[in-house]
Amino acid sequence: MAIEHTNHDVMFSRRQVEIISGLAAGFSTTIVMHPLDLIKVRLQLSLENSTQRFKSLINVISKINNSATADFNQYKQIHHSSGIKSVILGRYKFPHTILQYYRGIGPNIGGNIAAWSLYFTLYAEFKRLINFQNPTANYFTSSTAAGVATGLLTSPIWVLKTRILGTTKNDAGAYRSVTDGVKRMLQKEGVLGFWKGAIPGLFQVFQASLQFTFYDHFKQHQLSKKPSNTDRLSTGEYLGASAASKIVSTIIMYPSQVIKSRLQNSITEYKSIITVCKEIWHNEGYWRGFYKGVGTNMLRVVPATCITFVSYETAKDIISHL
């Protein structure tokens, strides 16, 4: 007698669907966009006040490439093994360049996976629990609550990530690894050091809140045009919604990212938000200083957001129909 299998043989709870979809979105985005994330962090930490367009960007890229050259030359002098790894790293500079651009990929992947999983899960939970009659208020409040909780829980990862991405491994005082960074931070700054930049980081919650509010409104508007039995948009519609919502929200809230990065990187002295703002305003070109790296950030976040939301929606759709 044949056994009939149905689509209900394998089932995931709504919460499991959100977690797995968030994991897929965070991993996909980080792998593709890490080099631009590294460049963005170094531009945000740059103290240059240049009126020449792209000079700071050129300097950052040159430093990365110079570090790759130094690593390549050092490797050739030290390693003379005939193994495949030694042959590749000893003959070609390209792998060393890749390693430089992917410095800190570990904490970045860990942070993004944890953050997106938490965020999507909490956002779905808060939307279910918060029942405002106004959809805009519901979306904004739910995303804000999810963002605050996620930001506070993942802050230690972002502090370590900023410090690792902000240096080459040959820089004085650079962390050799995440473990090395944790040990040195605990010794010199204590546990509270892991929450440096947490307050301006919470301002970025409003960016995510704005983005998700715009995004969900776009989705609902597009779905309202479709047949009542359709609960999914096309890939192009997801791309359009995610890109437009991210651009607007990023421009509004970008200065908080620069302030947060400066606070997270303040290793030797305590700095307040007001102190950082004054330094940027007076020494780095007034408002221009608060938008350092915004161009590179746009090149990173727009495709990153598209990858994130399409990965999330696709994974969610697949898992939900298993």
N, C-alpha and C positions, 0 to 999 in steps of 0.2 A: 504494500500500500504506500503510495507516494505521500510524502509529508509536505504540506503546503506552508510556504514561508511568506510572511507578510512584511510590510514595511515597518511593523511594530516590533520585530524581533530585537532590534537594537534601538534603544531609546536614550536620549540625553535630556536631563532636566533643563529648564530655561536658564538656570544659573550656570550649569556646565557649558551650555552653548555660548553664553556671554564670555566666560573665562577662556575657552578654547579659541574663540574668534579673536579676542583681545590679544592672546598669545601670538597667533598667526600674524595679526596686524603689526604688533610691536617688533617682532623678529624680522619680518620682511622689510619694514621701513628702515630699521637700524643698519642692516647689512648694506643696503643700497646707498644710503645717505650719510654714512659715517664720515667720509673724507670732508664733505662740506660742513658737517657739524664741527669738526676739528678746526677748520679754517675760521668758521664763525666765532668760536670761543676765543681764538687767538686775536682776532680783530677786536672783539669786545674788550679784551684785556690790554690791548695796545694803548700806550700813552702818547703816541704820536699825534701831532696837531698839524697835519699836512693839508694844504689847500689843493694839492695836485690830485686829480681823480685817479683812483686805483693804485696810488703809491703804496698805501698801507697793505693792500691786498698783494701787490707784487712783492713787497718785503716779506710778508708772511710765507708766501709760496717759495721764495728764494731761500729762506731759512730752513724750511722743510727739506728742500732738495739738497742744500748744503749738508744737512745732517745725514741724509741718505748717502751722500758721497763720502763723508767721514766714516760712517759705519762700514761702507763697502771697502774702503782702503784699510781700515783697521782689521776687518775680517780676513782680508787677503794676507796680511802680515802674520796673523796669529794662527790661522787654520790652514793646514796643508794635507788634510785627509783626502782620500780618494772616494769617499762616500758620495752618494747622489746629492745630499743636502749641501755638503761642502763644495762640490763641483758647481752647483747652481749658484750658491751664494758667493762663491769665490770668483766666478767668471762674469756675473751679470749684476749690474747696479739696480736693475728694475725691481727685483724682489725686496731689496732694501728700501726702495722708494715706497713700495706698497706697504711695507711694515711701518714706515713713518706716518703715512696717511691713515693707517688703521691703528695707531697707538691709542690705547684706552678702549678698544672695541669691547672688551669683556664687561667692564662696568656699564658701558653704554647699552649693550644688549640686555644685561641683567636689569638695569634701571627701566628701560623702555618696555620690556616684557612685563615686569612687575607693575609699572605705572599704567600701561594700557589695559592690562587684565583687571586691575583694581578699578580703574576709571570706568570702563565699559560696564563692569559688573555693578558697581555702586550707582552709576547713572541709571541703569535699567531698574534697580531696586528703588531708588528715590522717585523715579517717574511713576512707579507702581504705588508707592506709599503716599506721595504728595498729589492731592486731587484738587488743584485749583481749577476753577471753571475756565479761566483764561489760559489757553495753550502756551502762550509766550511766557507767562509767569511760571507755569509748570516746568517748561524746558529750562528756563534760566535758573530757577531755584534748584532744580535737580542737578544740573551740571555744576553749579557753584558748590553745593554740598559735596558732591563727588570729588570735585577738584581740590577742595580744602583738605579733605581726608587723605586723598592720594598724595598731595604735595607734602604734607607733614610726615606721612609714613615713609616716603621714599627720599626725603631730603638728604640723609647721609650718603646715599649712592650718588646723588647729583653733585654734592660737594667734592667727593673723590674724583668723579668724572671730570669736573671743571679743572681741577688741579693737574690731573694727568694729561688731559687734552691740551692744557695751556702751556705745556713744556715739551721739549724734546728730551729723550732719555739722557742726553749728554749735558743738559743744563744743570747748573749748580743747584742742589737741593731738590732735584726732580725725584718723584716717587718711582721706585723701580717696579712696583707692583701694587695691587690693591691691598694686599696684606701689609706691605711696607708702609703704605699710606695710612692705614688704620692704626698701626702701632705708633707711628710718629705723631699723628694727630692726638691720640690719647695721651701720649707723653707730654706734648707741648701745649695742647689747647683744651684737653679734657673732653668729656662727652658732649658738652654744649657746642663744641666746634663743628660738630656734624650738622648743626642746624643754622650755620651762618648763611645769611641770604634767604632765610625762610620767609621773612615778612614780605620783601619785594617779590619773592617767588609766589606768594599767595595772590599778589596783584595779577599775576599771569593766569590765575584761576578765572578771572573775569574775561580774559582773552578766550579761554576755552569755553566759557559760558556763552559769550557772544557767538563764537564759532558754531557751537552745537545748536544754539537757538536759531541762527540763520540756516544751518544745515537741515534741521528737522522741519522748519517751515517750508524750505524748498522741496523736501521730500513729500510732505503732505500736499503741497500745492500740485506737484507733478502727479502724485497718485490720484488726486481728485479728478484728474482728466482721463484716467484710465478706467476700464471696466471694473465693476465692484468686486469681482473675484480675483483681481490682480493686487498682489501685495509687494511687488518688487519693481524697481526701476531698471533701466538699461545701464550698462557700464558707463556710457557717455554721460548720462544724467547724474550718476553718482560722482563722476569726475568733475562735472561742472559745478555741482553743489559744494563739493569739498574744496575746490580751488577758490571759488568766489568767497566762501565764508572765511577761509583762512587768510586771504589777502587783506580783507577789510579789518578783521580782528587783530592781525599782526601789526598793521600800521598804527592802530590806535594804542596798543599796549607794549610796543617794542622797547621803549626806554626802561621799563622794569626789568627786562632781560639783561641789559648792560649793567644796571645797578646790582642786580643779583650776582652776576658773574664776578664783579669787582669785590663784593663782600665775601663771596665764597673763596676767593683767591687771596684774601688778606691774611697771610700766615703769620707775619712778624708783629703786627699791631692791630689793635681793635679799631674798627671804623664803623661809624654810624651811617645810616642812610643819608642824613643831611650832609655829613662830611663828604661822602662820595659824590653827591649831587653838586656841591660847591666846587669840588676839584674838577669835575667834568665841565661844568659851566664856565669856570674862569680860565681853565688851562687847555681846553680841547675844542674850542670853537663854538661855545654856547650850545644851541640846540643840536648842531651837527654832531657833537660828541655823544649825545644820547642815541644817535642812530648809526653808530659805528657798526659795520658789518651787516646793515639791513639789506643791502643788495644781495650779498652772498646768502644771507638768511632766507630771502625770498626764493632764490634758486634752489635752496635746500628744502624749505618747508612746503612749498606748493606741490612739487612732485611727491614729497614725502607724505603729505596729507592725502593726496590722491591714492597713493599706494596703500596707506593705512586704511582708509575708509573702504576702498574697493576690496582689499584683502579681508577686512572685517565683515563686510556685507556678504561677500562670496562664501567665506567660511561659515558664516552664520546660516546662510541659505542651504548650503550642502549638508551641514550637520543637522539642521532642523528637519530635513527630509530623509534622514537615514532611517 
